[in-house]
Amino acid sequence: MRETQPLFRRLFPAAIATSIFAALAHAVLVGIAARSIGLELVYIAAVTFVVALVVALVGGAVLLAIVAALKLRPVSSLLLFLIVIQAIAIRLEMYLFEGSFSDISWQYGLISVPASVIAWHQSVYCAYRER
């Protein structure tokens, strides 16, 4: 229990940082694709932030529990974060946009891969470094 405390103490700050990045990156990508800037981008960023925050809190708690239970080191926990968050992003895209594997947009990789690194760094790496 003592070993998991530093990890779970970092859950909310990591989820906030990840959600902010996801919201900004998503709004920028939509703005580039639409070649316009407007109020719609603020709405897109807000909705993305809320969705990302919910997913980051729930998914982050599960990932941190796995890291603590398996006593994963930084490199293996980073790989876990990259793989699981990428899988969640793909599944969410397929669910929300009713697509198939062939419809997966490469732009979500531009958001989910750095978001995975941010989530890992703000949670596991910071807790590991504090030890």
C-alpha positions, 0 to 999 in steps of 0.5 A, a space after each residue: 500500500 505504501 508503494 502505491 501512494 506516490 503513484 495515486 497521488 500523481 493521478 489527478 495532476 497527470 490526468 489534467 496535464 494529459 487532458 489539456 494536451 489532448 484538447 489543445 492538440 485535437 483543436 489544432 489538428 481540426 483547425 489545420 484540417 478545416 483551415 479556419 479558426 473560430 468558436 468551434 475550436 473552443 467547443 472541440 477543445 472543451 469536449 475533448 478535455 472533458 472526454 480525455 479527463 474522464 478516460 485519463 482518470 479511470 484509465 490512469 487509475 487502472 494503469 497505475 494499479 497494474 504498474 504497482 501490482 506488477 512492480 514495473 520499472 520506468 521503461 516497462 511502465 512506459 511501454 504499458 502506457 504507450 500500448 494501452 493508451 493507443 489501444 484506448 484511443 483507437 477503440 474510442 475513435 471506432 466507437 464514437 465515429 462508428 468506423 472500422 480498423 481501416 478508418 482509423 485516422 493517423 492524426 489520433 496517433 499524433 495526439 495519443 502517443 505524446 499524451 501517453 508520454 505525458 501521462 507516464 511522465 507526470 505519474 509513474 516517472 515523477 513518483 519513481 524519481 521521488 523515491 
